[in-house]
Structure formats: C-alpha cells, structure tokens
Amino acid sequence: MNNPITFEDFIKVDFRVGTIIDVNDFPEARHPAYQLTIDFGDLGIKKSSAQITTRYKKEDLLQKQIVAIVNFPKKQIAKFMSECLVLAAVNGNDVILLNPENKVKNGSVVA
C-alpha cells in the first residue's frame, strides 16, 4: 500500500458524476489529450484535460457520464485551466474512464 491516508482524509475528497458536454483537441498538451467541458448539475460547468485520445473519439465522449473529483485546486496545463480531475482506470497505455452503470443526475455524489 502506497502512502496510506486516514478516513478523515478520504472524506474530504468530493467525487461527483458529470456529463461531458463539449470536447476539443488540446494540441498544446505535452501528451495527446482532450479538453473536456463537464456539466455537474447544481455545481455548474467545469473543465478538465484528459489523456484519453487512444481509446475515445471526441464524438463518442459527448453526453458520456463520468466520475471526477471536483474539489481539487485548479491546475494550469499549458494555456488551459483544469478545474476537476476526471477519474480513469489505467491498464498499461490504455486509459478507461470511470462512469456509473446507469444514468444518474449530474452532480450526484459518489460514495
């Protein structure tokens, strides 16, 4: 186990479900990536960068629900400001987005 955390640390992390509403190429990124715009319902619209170009085409990502951490500080990536961290499983070079099995309300808490 790498760097164990306490339960109190874990409950500070805000995991939410959102729907990708826009996808753009991100040519300035160091590694191939997309710029995602994600609707988190009452939490609003947030942007994120994701290195998922190998598995996903832009048109396949539109309206896809994902899981993200929404309470990290914003992070500057090239000229883009990432406002949340989209979660994925990494299997070698394959990055697979985490998403709910069934459609849920945007902004739903992941527990």
C-alpha positions as a Markdown table, in Angstrom:
| # | Residue | x | y | z |
|---|---|---|---|---|
| 1 | Met | 0.0 | 0.0 | 0.0 |
| 2 | Asn | 1.5 | 3.3 | -1.1 |
| 3 | Asn | 1.1 | 6.3 | 1.2 |
| 4 | Pro | -1.9 | 5.3 | 3.3 |
| 5 | Ile | -4.4 | 8.0 | 4.2 |
| 6 | Thr | -6.9 | 8.3 | 7.1 |
| 7 | Phe | -10.6 | 8.1 | 6.6 |
| 8 | Glu | -10.8 | 11.8 | 7.5 |
| 9 | Asp | -8.5 | 12.5 | 4.5 |
| 10 | Phe | -10.7 | 10.4 | 2.2 |
| 11 | Ile | -14.0 | 12.0 | 3.2 |
| 12 | Lys | -12.5 | 15.4 | 2.2 |
| 13 | Val | -12.4 | 14.3 | -1.5 |
| 14 | Asp | -15.6 | 15.3 | -3.4 |
| 15 | Phe | -16.3 | 12.7 | -6.0 |
| 16 | Arg | -19.2 | 13.6 | -8.4 |
| 17 | Val | -20.9 | 12.4 | -11.6 |
| 18 | Gly | -21.0 | 14.8 | -14.5 |
| 19 | Thr | -21.8 | 14.7 | -18.2 |
| 20 | Ile | -19.3 | 15.7 | -20.9 |
| 21 | Ile | -21.0 | 18.4 | -23.0 |
| 22 | Asp | -18.1 | 19.5 | -25.1 |
| 23 | Val | -14.8 | 18.0 | -26.3 |
| 24 | Asn | -11.9 | 19.8 | -28.0 |
| 25 | Asp | -8.4 | 18.8 | -29.2 |
| 26 | Phe | -5.6 | 20.0 | -26.9 |
| 27 | Pro | -2.6 | 20.4 | -29.2 |
| 28 | Glu | -0.6 | 22.3 | -26.6 |
| 29 | Ala | -0.6 | 19.4 | -24.2 |
| 30 | Arg | 2.6 | 17.5 | -23.6 |
| 31 | His | 0.9 | 14.2 | -24.3 |
| 32 | Pro | -2.1 | 13.7 | -26.6 |
| 33 | Ala | -5.2 | 15.0 | -24.7 |
| 34 | Tyr | -8.7 | 16.4 | -25.0 |
| 35 | Gln | -10.1 | 19.5 | -23.3 |
| 36 | Leu | -13.4 | 18.4 | -21.7 |
| 37 | Thr | -16.3 | 20.6 | -20.6 |
| 38 | Ile | -18.4 | 18.8 | -18.0 |
| 39 | Asp | -21.9 | 19.5 | -16.6 |
| 40 | Phe | -22.1 | 18.8 | -12.8 |
| 41 | Gly | -25.7 | 20.0 | -12.4 |
| 42 | Asp | -26.0 | 22.3 | -9.4 |
| 43 | Leu | -22.2 | 22.5 | -9.1 |
| 44 | Gly | -22.0 | 24.1 | -12.5 |
| 45 | Ile | -19.8 | 23.5 | -15.5 |
| 46 | Lys | -16.2 | 22.6 | -15.1 |
| 47 | Lys | -13.3 | 22.0 | -17.5 |
| 48 | Ser | -10.7 | 19.3 | -17.4 |
| 49 | Ser | -7.9 | 17.9 | -19.5 |
| 50 | Ala | -7.8 | 14.2 | -20.1 |
| 51 | Gln | -5.2 | 12.0 | -21.9 |
| 52 | Ile | -7.8 | 9.6 | -23.3 |
| 53 | Thr | -7.3 | 10.1 | -27.0 |
| 54 | Thr | -6.2 | 6.5 | -27.7 |
| 55 | Arg | -9.4 | 4.9 | -26.6 |
| 56 | Tyr | -12.0 | 7.6 | -27.2 |
| 57 | Lys | -13.1 | 9.6 | -30.2 |
| 58 | Lys | -14.4 | 13.1 | -29.5 |
| 59 | Glu | -17.9 | 12.3 | -30.7 |
| 60 | Asp | -18.1 | 9.2 | -28.5 |
| 61 | Leu | -17.4 | 11.3 | -25.4 |
| 62 | Leu | -20.3 | 13.7 | -25.9 |
| 63 | Gln | -23.1 | 13.1 | -23.4 |
| 64 | Lys | -21.0 | 10.4 | -21.6 |
| 65 | Gln | -21.3 | 10.4 | -17.9 |
| 66 | Ile | -18.0 | 10.3 | -15.9 |
| 67 | Val | -16.8 | 10.4 | -12.3 |
| 68 | Ala | -14.5 | 13.3 | -11.3 |
| 69 | Ile | -13.0 | 14.9 | -8.2 |
| 70 | Val | -14.4 | 18.4 | -8.1 |
| 71 | Asn | -12.7 | 19.9 | -5.1 |
| 72 | Phe | -9.0 | 20.0 | -6.1 |
| 73 | Pro | -7.4 | 23.4 | -6.7 |
| 74 | Lys | -7.4 | 24.5 | -10.3 |
| 75 | Lys | -4.4 | 23.5 | -12.3 |
| 76 | Gln | -2.8 | 25.3 | -15.2 |
| 77 | Ile | -1.9 | 22.9 | -18.1 |
| 78 | Ala | -0.3 | 24.9 | -21.0 |
| 79 | Lys | -2.8 | 27.8 | -21.6 |
| 80 | Phe | -5.7 | 25.7 | -20.2 |
| 81 | Met | -7.1 | 25.8 | -16.6 |
| 82 | Ser | -8.2 | 22.4 | -15.4 |
| 83 | Glu | -11.0 | 22.6 | -12.7 |
| 84 | Cys | -11.6 | 19.0 | -11.9 |
| 85 | Leu | -9.9 | 15.6 | -12.1 |
| 86 | Val | -11.6 | 13.0 | -14.3 |
| 87 | Leu | -11.1 | 9.5 | -13.0 |
| 88 | Ala | -10.0 | 6.5 | -15.0 |
| 89 | Ala | -8.5 | 3.1 | -14.7 |
| 90 | Val | -5.1 | 2.8 | -16.3 |
| 91 | Asn | -4.1 | -0.5 | -17.8 |
| 92 | Gly | -0.7 | -0.1 | -19.5 |
| 93 | Asn | -1.2 | 2.6 | -22.1 |
| 94 | Asp | -5.0 | 2.1 | -22.1 |
| 95 | Val | -6.9 | 4.7 | -20.0 |
| 96 | Ile | -10.6 | 3.8 | -19.4 |
| 97 | Leu | -13.0 | 6.4 | -17.9 |
| 98 | Leu | -14.9 | 5.5 | -14.8 |
| 99 | Asn | -18.6 | 6.0 | -15.1 |
| 100 | Pro | -21.9 | 5.0 | -13.5 |
| 101 | Glu | -23.6 | 1.8 | -14.7 |
| 102 | Asn | -26.9 | 3.7 | -15.1 |
| 103 | Lys | -27.6 | 7.3 | -15.9 |
| 104 | Val | -27.8 | 9.5 | -12.8 |
| 105 | Lys | -28.4 | 13.2 | -12.0 |
| 106 | Asn | -25.4 | 15.4 | -12.8 |
| 107 | Gly | -23.7 | 16.3 | -9.6 |
| 108 | Ser | -24.6 | 13.1 | -7.8 |
| 109 | Val | -22.2 | 12.3 | -5.0 |
| 110 | Val | -20.1 | 9.1 | -5.5 |
| 111 | Ala | -20.0 | 7.3 | -2.1 |
